């Protein structure tokens, strides 16, 4: 810091300090003296001091009080976050308890219950009600639509053996009729114990951290947005990210799982730790590699028929949320004229 001036009048001293801060010149008051934080801003501060000494009661100087107060408030909040995050940075993954992340736990419980009730996709009475699109059975002989399925016990055996075979179609007529829950409910269904376990483990790690740091309502909004975005994209573009169609699985309406939301959480965290270190949201580098390798491996078809579009769409949705939040933060700082603190880590 560099000394600027001494004041016997406390009102004038504070007024000049407010005006300097509003002009983007950080300063400190020590006893009766006013100091400028950055040495390269001292010449500009001296010019302002000279003008102030000529007319200390000029309304232009007095009007800076409110702006300076807002800037100090922002700086105090940023400093508190910085200190708090620095203290927690070595224990990002183990500090919160289950009671502190009720939304994360609740979503996991709902996913497990819905998956079990849905018989891991085998209970059509449930899945037909929760899938993004409804499954329609079309008889190629008379082109009638049937509510029953060839796998149902009451499907006529002679018809099941007849040729040509029945055709399966998926139609979003339920959504057209106002069944808007279908936009989100596929994220709660899973097709196997491994599918459920992997997604729940990933969701707990990522969503738990974000709920602990961002709050329950933030996580609810994030899951709603990214879950719907990934489901809509998967239904609209089911094969865009498939290198190979496995066993002719051309059923765009049959997709389920929390993977899209998990990749959205991953994308959000990966972006934040790269461009906004002040947020102190980080994931281990090893997890980044695993998630990206898994993303590509699923597209090869070696792991079965997987909703790859939902993965990619979720990843992009998470990046969008992070980018919008970072952009809003930057806009507010520019609007208030905040100057970046000269310290390691910086602010985004």
N, C-alpha and C positions, 0 to 999 in steps of 0.2 A: 504494500500500500504506500501511497505518497500523500504527504500532508498538503492540504489545500488552504485552510484558513482557520483562524480562531474567532470565536464569537462570544460576546458577553450577553447578547440578546438571544435567549433560547428559542423564541418564536421565529426569529429570522434564520437561526441555524437550522431548525427543522424544516422551514419553508424551502430553503435552498436545497437541503438534502432530498426533499420530496421532488423538487423540480429536476434535479440531476438524475434521479432514479427514473423519472418519467421520460427523460431524454435518452435513456439507455446507458447511464453512467452509474454503476453500482458504487456505493459509498458507505462509510461507517462513521458514526459519531462516538468519539472517545473523550469523555469529560466535556470540555468546552471546544474541542477541536473537531474539524470535519476532514476526513481522509477519503481519498479516491482509491478504490480497490485496484484498478488496472492502471499501470504506469503510462501506457500509451494513450490513455484517455485524459491525462492530466492537462495537456494544452487546451483541449476543448472545455474542460471544467473551469480553467482559469478565465477563458473568454466569458463563460456564463457568469462566473463570480464577478467579473468587472461590470457586466450589465446589471447584475443584481444589486451591487453596492450603490449604483446610481439611483435605482428605483426599487427598493426592497418591497414596497407595498403595491407594486404593479399587479393587477388582477391576473396577468398571465402566469405569474409565479404562484399565487395563492390557489389557482385552479388546478394545480397538479396534485393536490393533496389526496383526492379520491383515487386517482390513477395509481399513485405511489402506494396507497394502502392495499389496493388489489394486488399489485405486483409483489409486495411483501408477503401477503397471504399466500400467493402461489408459491413463492420461494420457500416459505416455511413448510408448506405441505410437501413440496418436492424434497426438502431436506429431511423431513420426518420419514418419508418413504425410503429415501436413500439409506438412512441409518438403519431403519427397520429391515430392509431387504438385505443390507450388508450383513446384519446380524444373523439372518436366516439362511444366507446363501449356501452354507455348508450342509444344510439339512432340509433341502427343498422337498424331499420325498417322505420324511417320516415324522413331521411335526403335527399334522392334523389328526384328529380322532374321528371315529365314525359319527359321533354326535355333531361334529362341526361340518359335516358334508351330508346333510339329510337328503338333498335332492339326488346326489350321486347314488347313494344307497337305495333310495326309493326307485329310481329308474332301473337299477340292477335287479331289485326284487320283482318289479313288474315284468322285466324281460324274462326272468327265470320262470315266473308263474305262467305267463302267456305261452312260453315255449313248451312247458310241460302240459298245459291244458290243450295246446295245439298238437300234442303228440309228435313234436319235432317235425311238423309239417304234414303229418299223416292224418290228422283229424280235419276232414274237409268241412265239417259243420262250422269249425272255428276259422280255419284258414280262408275259406271263401268269403268270410265276413271281414277279414283283416288284410288280405292281400290288396295291393294297389289296384289290380284289375281282377275281374271275376272270370272264372274258367267256364267256357261254354263248350259243350259237346255237340258236334254237328254230325248228323247222319248223312253220309255222302249219297245215300240212295234217295231219300226224300227231302234232304236238306233241313230236317227239323232240328230245333234246339232242344236239348234234354237237360233237365236239372241234375239227373244222375250221371255218374261217372263210370267208365268201364271197370274200375277197380272196386266199385261198390258191390256188396253182397247181393243186392236185389237186381243187378244188371243181368238181363237174360243171357244165359250161357250160349244159346244158339246164335245170338246176335254178337256176343263177344268173339265167337269163332268165325263169323261171317266175313266175307271179303266183298268189297274193299273195307279196310278198317275205318273206324270212326276217326274224326278229326277233332283236334282240340284247338280252341281259339281263346284268346284273352282280350276282354273288352272292358274299357273303363266306364261302363254304363252306370255303375254305382256312383262314381264321382259326378257324372252328369246329372244324377238324380238327387244330388246333395249330400252324399255320404262322405263328407270331407275328412273324416277321421282316417280314411284310407291313404291320404297323403302322407301320414306319419306312421301309422301302426305297423307297417312292415319292419321297422327297425327293432320291434320287440320280439319278433319271431326268429327262431333259429332252427336249422335243419339237423344238427347233431350235437352231441355233448362237447366234442372238440370245438365246433363252431361257437357254441355258447361260451365255453370256458375261455377261449382265446379272446373273444370280444369283451367279455366282462373284466378280464384281467387288464386289458388295455384301457378300457373305459374307466375303471377305478383309478388307475395311475394318473391318467391325464385329466379326466373330469374332476376328480377329487382335488387335485392341485388347483385347478382354475376356480372351483367353487369356493375353496378356502381363501383364495386371493381376491376373487372378483365378486363373490356373493351368489346366493341361491337364485335370485331372479335373473341375474346375468346368465347363469348356466341354463336355466329354463329357456330363455329366449334364444340362446345359442343352439341348443338341441333342436328346438322347433324349426329354426331357420335352416340349419345345415341338414337336418333329417329330411325335411320336405324337399330341399334342393337336390339332395342326392337321389331320392326316390323318383322325383319327376324326371331327372336326367336319365336314370337307368331305364325307365319305361319308354322315354322318347327315343333314346339312342342306345339300345341294349347291346349292340355288337361292335361299337366303335373302337373299343380298346381290347378286343379279343384277337389275339394272334391266330387262334385256331378254335373252331367250334367243336366242343367235346361231345362226342356221341350224338351229334345232331340235336343238342338241347336248344331248340329254337322256341323257347317259351318265355317271351319277354315279360309276361305278367307274374312269373314265379321268381321272386327274389325277396330276400329277407335278411335281417341281421343289422347289428349296430356298427358294422365296419365303416360305412360312409361317415357316420358321426365321429368315429374314432380317428379317421383320417382328417376330418375337419379340425378336431382338437389338436392333432399332430401338426397340421399346417399352421394353425394359429400360433402355437408355441414356438415352432421352428422360426417363423417370421419375427415374432416378438424378441426372441433371444438374439436375433441377428441385427435388427434395426432399432430396437428400443430396449437397451440393456437396463435402463432405469427401472423397468417393470420387474426385473429380477425373476422372470419366468424362464425356466431353463429345463431342458431334458438332456439326459446323457447322450453323448455322441454315438455310443453304441446303439441306442434305440433309434436314432435317426437312420443309421445304416440298415438296421433290421427292417424298419418300416418301408424304406425305399426299395430294398431288395425284394421284400414280400410283395410290394405293389407290382413290380415287373414280373415276378415269378407267377403271380396269379393270371397275368395276361397270356402266358404261354400255353395254358390249357393243361399243363402237367398236373395241376392240383384239382382238376375237375371244373365243373361249370360254375363260374364265380361272377358276381355282379361287379365287373371291373369299372364300368362307367360310374357306379355309385361311389367307388373308391376315389376316382379322379375328381368327380364333381364335389365330393365332400372335402377333399384336399383344397380345391380352388375356393370353395365357400369359406373355409377357415381362413385362407389367405385374404379374402375380401374383407372379412370381419376385422382382421388385424390391421389391414391397410386403412380401412375407414376410421378405425379408432386412432391410429397413429396420425392420419391426416387431420382429424378433428383436433387432436392435441396440438399439432403444429400450428393450425390456424388460430387457435386460442392464444398460443404463446406469441405469435406475430401480432395479433390484434392488441394484446396487452403490452407489447414492446419488451417482452422478457429477454434478457441476455443470458446466454448459456453460461452456467457456472464453470469456472476453470478448474475442473477436477476430473480425476480418472472415472471412466464410466459414462460421463456425460448424461445428457437428457435428450429424449427423442421427441 
